[in-house]
Amino acid sequence: MSFLLEAQNSWKNFARYKINDYAKLRNFDFGPNNESSVSKLSPFVTHRILLEYELIHDIKIKYRGVNST
């Protein structure tokens, strides 16, 4: 699998299944076999495989209309 495809799959998985609980879980270490509290996106972001602007765009689309008054 290419690094780009791995990055895209990691982002899609995180955005779909983990993002809602990330804020409350990210500061806890549940051990090496439980990675539910980390996104594992840092290598892709720091190497500019995933761009912050694209991630923010995706999040804004996902949560469009949520909490709007």
The first five atom37 places (N, CA, C, CB, O) and aatype in JSON, in Angstrom:
{
  "aatype": [12, 15, 13, 10, 10, 6, 0, 5, 2, 15, 17, 11, 2, 13, 0, 1, 18, 11, 9, 2, 3, 18, 0, 11, 10, 1, 2, 13, 3, 13, 7, 14, 2, 2, 6, 15, 15, 19, 15, 11, 10, 15, 14, 13, 19, 16, 8, 1, 9, 10, 10, 6, 18, 6, 10, 9, 8, 3, 9, 11, 9, 11, 18, 1, 7, 19, 2, 15, 16],
  "atom_mask": [
    [1, 1, 1, 1, 1],
    [1, 1, 1, 1, 1],
    [1, 1, 1, 1, 1],
    [1, 1, 1, 1, 1],
    [1, 1, 1, 1, 1],
    [1, 1, 1, 1, 1],
    [1, 1, 1, 1, 1],
    [1, 1, 1, 1, 1],
    [1, 1, 1, 1, 1],
    [1, 1, 1, 1, 1],
    [1, 1, 1, 1, 1],
    [1, 1, 1, 1, 1],
    [1, 1, 1, 1, 1],
    [1, 1, 1, 1, 1],
    [1, 1, 1, 1, 1],
    [1, 1, 1, 1, 1],
    [1, 1, 1, 1, 1],
    [1, 1, 1, 1, 1],
    [1, 1, 1, 1, 1],
    [1, 1, 1, 1, 1],
    [1, 1, 1, 1, 1],
    [1, 1, 1, 1, 1],
    [1, 1, 1, 1, 1],
    [1, 1, 1, 1, 1],
    [1, 1, 1, 1, 1],
    [1, 1, 1, 1, 1],
    [1, 1, 1, 1, 1],
    [1, 1, 1, 1, 1],
    [1, 1, 1, 1, 1],
    [1, 1, 1, 1, 1],
    [1, 1, 1, 0, 1],
    [1, 1, 1, 1, 1],
    [1, 1, 1, 1, 1],
    [1, 1, 1, 1, 1],
    [1, 1, 1, 1, 1],
    [1, 1, 1, 1, 1],
    [1, 1, 1, 1, 1],
    [1, 1, 1, 1, 1],
    [1, 1, 1, 1, 1],
    [1, 1, 1, 1, 1],
    [1, 1, 1, 1, 1],
    [1, 1, 1, 1, 1],
    [1, 1, 1, 1, 1],
    [1, 1, 1, 1, 1],
    [1, 1, 1, 1, 1],
    [1, 1, 1, 1, 1],
    [1, 1, 1, 1, 1],
    [1, 1, 1, 1, 1],
    [1, 1, 1, 1, 1],
    [1, 1, 1, 1, 1],
    [1, 1, 1, 1, 1],
    [1, 1, 1, 1, 1],
    [1, 1, 1, 1, 1],
    [1, 1, 1, 1, 1],
    [1, 1, 1, 1, 1],
    [1, 1, 1, 1, 1],
    [1, 1, 1, 1, 1],
    [1, 1, 1, 1, 1],
    [1, 1, 1, 1, 1],
    [1, 1, 1, 1, 1],
    [1, 1, 1, 1, 1],
    [1, 1, 1, 1, 1],
    [1, 1, 1, 1, 1],
    [1, 1, 1, 1, 1],
    [1, 1, 1, 0, 1],
    [1, 1, 1, 1, 1],
    [1, 1, 1, 1, 1],
    [1, 1, 1, 1, 1],
    [1, 1, 1, 1, 1]
  ],
  "atom_positions": [
    [[0.85, -1.18, 0.0], [0.0, 0.0, 0.0], [0.89, 1.24, 0.0], [-0.96, 0.0, 1.22], [1.89, 1.29, 0.71]],
    [[0.52, 2.21, -0.78], [1.3, 3.44, -0.84], [1.1, 4.26, 0.44], [0.92, 4.26, -2.08], [0.09, 4.11, 1.14]],
    [[2.06, 5.11, 0.71], [2.0, 5.98, 1.89], [0.78, 6.89, 1.8], [3.29, 6.82, 2.02], [0.13, 7.15, 2.81]],
    [[0.47, 7.39, 0.59], [-0.7, 8.26, 0.4], [-1.99, 7.5, 0.69], [-0.72, 8.83, -1.02], [-2.87, 8.01, 1.38]],
    [[-2.11, 6.3, 0.17], [-3.31, 5.5, 0.4], [-3.45, 5.14, 1.87], [-3.28, 4.23, -0.45], [-4.56, 5.16, 2.41]],
    [[-2.37, 4.82, 2.52], [-2.38, 4.54, 3.96], [-2.85, 5.76, 4.74], [-0.98, 4.1, 4.44], [-3.65, 5.65, 5.67]],
    [[-2.35, 6.94, 4.35], [-2.74, 8.18, 5.01], [-4.23, 8.45, 4.82], [-1.91, 9.36, 4.47], [-4.92, 8.79, 5.78]],
    [[-4.71, 8.31, 3.61], [-6.12, 8.56, 3.33], [-7.01, 7.58, 4.09], [-6.39, 8.45, 1.83], [-8.05, 7.98, 4.63]],
    [[-6.63, 6.33, 4.13], [-7.41, 5.33, 4.87], [-7.42, 5.61, 6.37], [-6.87, 3.93, 4.61], [-8.44, 5.46, 7.03]],
    [[-6.27, 6.02, 6.9], [-6.18, 6.35, 8.33], [-7.08, 7.54, 8.66], [-4.72, 6.67, 8.72], [-7.78, 7.53, 9.68]],
    [[-7.07, 8.55, 7.8], [-7.9, 9.73, 8.02], [-9.39, 9.37, 7.94], [-7.55, 10.82, 6.99], [-10.17, 9.77, 8.8]],
    [[-9.77, 8.61, 6.92], [-11.18, 8.23, 6.78], [-11.66, 7.42, 7.99], [-11.38, 7.41, 5.49], [-12.76, 7.65, 8.49]],
    [[-10.84, 6.5, 8.45], [-11.19, 5.7, 9.61], [-11.32, 6.57, 10.86], [-10.14, 4.6, 9.84], [-12.28, 6.44, 11.62]],
    [[-10.37, 7.46, 11.06], [-10.41, 8.34, 12.23], [-11.64, 9.25, 12.16], [-9.13, 9.18, 12.31], [-12.36, 9.4, 13.15]],
    [[-11.87, 9.86, 11.01], [-13.0, 10.79, 10.86], [-14.34, 10.08, 11.03], [-12.95, 11.47, 9.5], [-15.29, 10.66, 11.54]],
    [[-14.42, 8.85, 10.61], [-15.68, 8.11, 10.67], [-15.95, 7.53, 12.06], [-15.67, 7.0, 9.64], [-17.08, 7.58, 12.54]],
    [[-14.92, 6.99, 12.7], [-15.15, 6.21, 13.92], [-14.59, 6.78, 15.21], [-14.6, 4.89, 13.73], [-15.08, 6.45, 16.29]],
    [[-13.59, 7.62, 15.14], [-12.89, 8.02, 16.37], [-12.98, 9.5, 16.73], [-11.47, 7.65, 16.26], [-12.75, 9.87, 17.88]],
    [[-13.3, 10.34, 15.78], [-13.19, 11.78, 16.01], [-14.12, 12.28, 17.12], [-13.49, 12.52, 14.73], [-13.77, 13.2, 17.85]],
    [[-15.28, 11.68, 17.25], [-16.23, 12.15, 18.26], [-15.72, 12.0, 19.68], [-17.53, 11.41, 18.12], [-16.05, 12.82, 20.54]],
    [[-14.92, 10.99, 19.95], [-14.41, 10.76, 21.3], [-12.98, 11.24, 21.5], [-14.49, 9.29, 21.62], [-12.43, 11.12, 22.6]],
    [[-12.37, 11.76, 20.48], [-10.96, 12.12, 20.53], [-10.65, 13.13, 21.64], [-10.52, 12.68, 19.2], [-9.7, 12.94, 22.4]],
    [[-11.43, 14.18, 21.74], [-11.14, 15.24, 22.72], [-11.12, 14.73, 24.15], [-12.16, 16.35, 22.6], [-10.29, 15.16, 24.95]],
    [[-12.02, 13.81, 24.48], [-12.06, 13.34, 25.87], [-11.09, 12.2, 26.14], [-13.46, 12.91, 26.22], [-10.82, 11.9, 27.3]],
    [[-10.57, 11.54, 25.1], [-9.69, 10.39, 25.31], [-8.21, 10.64, 25.01], [-10.16, 9.27, 24.47], [-7.36, 9.85, 25.41]],
    [[-7.89, 11.72, 24.32], [-6.54, 11.89, 23.79], [-5.44, 12.03, 24.84], [-6.51, 13.07, 22.9], [-4.28, 11.82, 24.52]],
    [[-5.77, 12.38, 26.04], [-4.75, 12.58, 27.08], [-4.54, 11.37, 27.97], [-5.12, 13.75, 27.92], [-3.88, 11.46, 29.0]],
    [[-5.11, 10.25, 27.57], [-5.0, 9.04, 28.39], [-4.29, 7.94, 27.61], [-6.39, 8.57, 28.83], [-4.48, 7.79, 26.41]],
    [[-3.48, 7.19, 28.31], [-2.77, 6.05, 27.72], [-3.44, 4.77, 28.21], [-1.25, 6.07, 28.09], [-3.37, 4.43, 29.39]],
    [[-4.08, 4.08, 27.28], [-4.79, 2.85, 27.63], [-3.95, 1.62, 27.33], [-6.1, 2.77, 26.88], [-4.48, 0.5, 27.3]],
    [[-2.66, 1.8, 27.12], [-1.76, 0.68, 26.89], [-1.48, 0.45, 25.41], [0.0, 0.0, 0.0], [-2.16, 0.99, 24.55]],
    [[-0.47, -0.35, 25.14], [0.0, -0.54, 23.76], [-0.99, -1.28, 22.86], [1.3, -1.28, 23.77], [-0.89, -1.2, 21.64]],
    [[-1.92, -2.0, 23.44], [-2.87, -2.75, 22.62], [-4.19, -2.04, 22.42], [-3.12, -4.07, 23.25], [-5.09, -2.56, 21.75]],
    [[-4.33, -0.84, 22.98], [-5.56, -0.07, 22.83], [-5.19, 1.31, 22.32], [-6.33, 0.02, 24.18], [-4.74, 2.17, 23.08]],
    [[-5.39, 1.52, 21.05], [-5.02, 2.79, 20.42], [-6.24, 3.67, 20.17], [-4.3, 2.54, 19.11], [-6.22, 4.53, 19.29]],
    [[-7.29, 3.47, 20.94], [-8.52, 4.21, 20.72], [-8.39, 5.7, 21.03], [-9.62, 3.63, 21.55], [-9.21, 6.5, 20.59]],
    [[-7.36, 6.07, 21.77], [-7.24, 7.46, 22.2], [-6.26, 8.28, 21.35], [-6.8, 7.5, 23.64], [-6.0, 9.44, 21.66]],
    [[-5.72, 7.69, 20.3], [-4.78, 8.43, 19.46], [-5.24, 8.37, 18.0], [-3.35, 7.86, 19.6], [-5.86, 7.4, 17.57]],
    [[-4.92, 9.42, 17.25], [-5.34, 9.47, 15.85], [-4.35, 8.77, 14.92], [-5.51, 10.91, 15.42], [-4.74, 8.25, 13.88]],
    [[-3.08, 8.77, 15.29], [-2.0, 8.2, 14.47], [-1.86, 8.92, 13.12], [-2.25, 6.71, 14.22], [-1.38, 8.33, 12.15]],
    [[-2.28, 10.17, 13.07], [-2.21, 10.96, 11.84], [-0.96, 11.83, 11.77], [-3.44, 11.82, 11.72], [-0.64, 12.37, 10.71]],
    [[-0.26, 11.98, 12.88], [0.89, 12.9, 12.92], [1.93, 12.67, 11.82], [1.56, 12.79, 14.24], [2.36, 13.64, 11.21]],
    [[2.34, 11.44, 11.55], [3.35, 11.26, 10.5], [2.87, 11.75, 9.13], [3.74, 9.79, 10.4], [3.65, 12.27, 8.33]],
    [[1.59, 11.59, 8.88], [1.04, 12.01, 7.59], [0.91, 13.52, 7.49], [-0.31, 11.36, 7.37], [1.09, 14.1, 6.42]],
    [[0.6, 14.16, 8.61], [0.47, 15.62, 8.63], [1.85, 16.27, 8.61], [-0.32, 16.08, 9.87], [2.08, 17.22, 7.85]],
    [[2.78, 15.78, 9.42], [4.1, 16.41, 9.49], [4.89, 16.24, 8.2], [4.89, 15.83, 10.64], [5.74, 17.07, 7.88]],
    [[4.62, 15.17, 7.45], [5.3, 14.97, 6.17], [4.49, 15.52, 5.0], [5.59, 13.5, 5.95], [4.83, 15.29, 3.83]],
    [[3.41, 16.24, 5.33], [2.57, 16.93, 4.34], [1.91, 15.97, 3.35], [3.4, 17.95, 3.58], [1.65, 16.33, 2.2]],
    [[1.64, 14.74, 3.8], [0.87, 13.8, 2.99], [-0.61, 14.16, 3.12], [1.14, 12.31, 3.43], [-1.34, 14.17, 2.14]],
    [[-1.02, 14.45, 4.34], [-2.34, 15.01, 4.6], [-2.15, 16.48, 4.95], [-3.09, 14.23, 5.75], [-1.28, 16.83, 5.76]],
    [[-2.94, 17.33, 4.35], [-2.82, 18.76, 4.61], [-3.88, 19.2, 5.62], [-2.96, 19.56, 3.3], [-5.03, 18.78, 5.56]],
    [[-3.46, 20.05, 6.53], [-4.35, 20.51, 7.58], [-5.62, 21.13, 7.0], [-3.64, 21.52, 8.47], [-6.72, 20.92, 7.51]],
    [[-5.47, 21.9, 5.92], [-6.61, 22.57, 5.31], [-7.64, 21.56, 4.79], [-6.16, 23.47, 4.18], [-8.84, 21.8, 4.88]],
    [[-7.16, 20.45, 4.26], [-8.07, 19.42, 3.77], [-8.79, 18.72, 4.92], [-7.3, 18.39, 2.93], [-9.98, 18.42, 4.82]],
    [[-8.07, 18.47, 6.01], [-8.68, 17.85, 7.16], [-9.75, 18.75, 7.77], [-7.63, 17.5, 8.21], [-10.84, 18.29, 8.11]],
    [[-9.44, 20.03, 7.89], [-10.4, 21.0, 8.43], [-11.62, 21.08, 7.51], [-9.74, 22.4, 8.58], [-12.76, 21.14, 7.99]],
    [[-11.39, 21.09, 6.22], [-12.49, 21.13, 5.25], [-13.41, 19.92, 5.44], [-11.93, 21.16, 3.81], [-14.63, 20.07, 5.48]],
    [[-12.84, 18.75, 5.55], [-13.63, 17.53, 5.75], [-14.44, 17.6, 7.04], [-12.71, 16.3, 5.78], [-15.61, 17.2, 7.07]],
    [[-13.83, 18.1, 8.1], [-14.53, 18.2, 9.38], [-15.67, 19.21, 9.3], [-13.55, 18.61, 10.5], [-16.76, 18.97, 9.82]],
    [[-15.42, 20.32, 8.63], [-16.48, 21.33, 8.49], [-17.66, 20.77, 7.71], [-15.94, 22.58, 7.79], [-18.81, 21.07, 8.04]],
    [[-17.4, 19.99, 6.69], [-18.48, 19.38, 5.93], [-19.23, 18.37, 6.79], [-17.94, 18.71, 4.65], [-20.46, 18.34, 6.78]],
    [[-18.5, 17.55, 7.51], [-19.13, 16.53, 8.36], [-20.05, 17.14, 9.4], [-18.07, 15.69, 9.05], [-21.12, 16.61, 9.68]],
    [[-19.64, 18.25, 9.97], [-20.39, 18.84, 11.07], [-21.16, 20.11, 10.65], [-19.45, 19.17, 12.22], [-21.53, 20.92, 11.5]],
    [[-21.38, 20.28, 9.37], [-22.13, 21.43, 8.88], [-23.53, 21.41, 9.5], [-22.21, 21.42, 7.31], [-24.22, 20.39, 9.45]],
    [[-23.92, 22.51, 10.06], [-25.25, 22.61, 10.64], [-25.35, 22.12, 12.07], [0.0, 0.0, 0.0], [-26.36, 22.36, 12.73]],
    [[-24.33, 21.44, 12.58], [-24.37, 20.99, 13.96], [-24.07, 22.18, 14.86], [-23.36, 19.83, 14.21], [-23.11, 22.91, 14.63]],
    [[-24.89, 22.38, 15.87], [-24.75, 23.48, 16.83], [-24.91, 24.86, 16.2], [-23.41, 23.4, 17.5], [-24.46, 25.85, 16.77]],
    [[-25.52, 24.93, 15.03], [-25.73, 26.25, 14.43], [-27.02, 26.84, 15.0], [-25.8, 26.17, 12.87], [-27.98, 26.13, 15.28]],
    [[-27.0, 28.14, 15.16], [-28.18, 28.8, 15.71], [-28.82, 29.69, 14.69], [-27.83, 29.61, 16.94], [-29.83, 30.33, 14.97]]
  ]
}
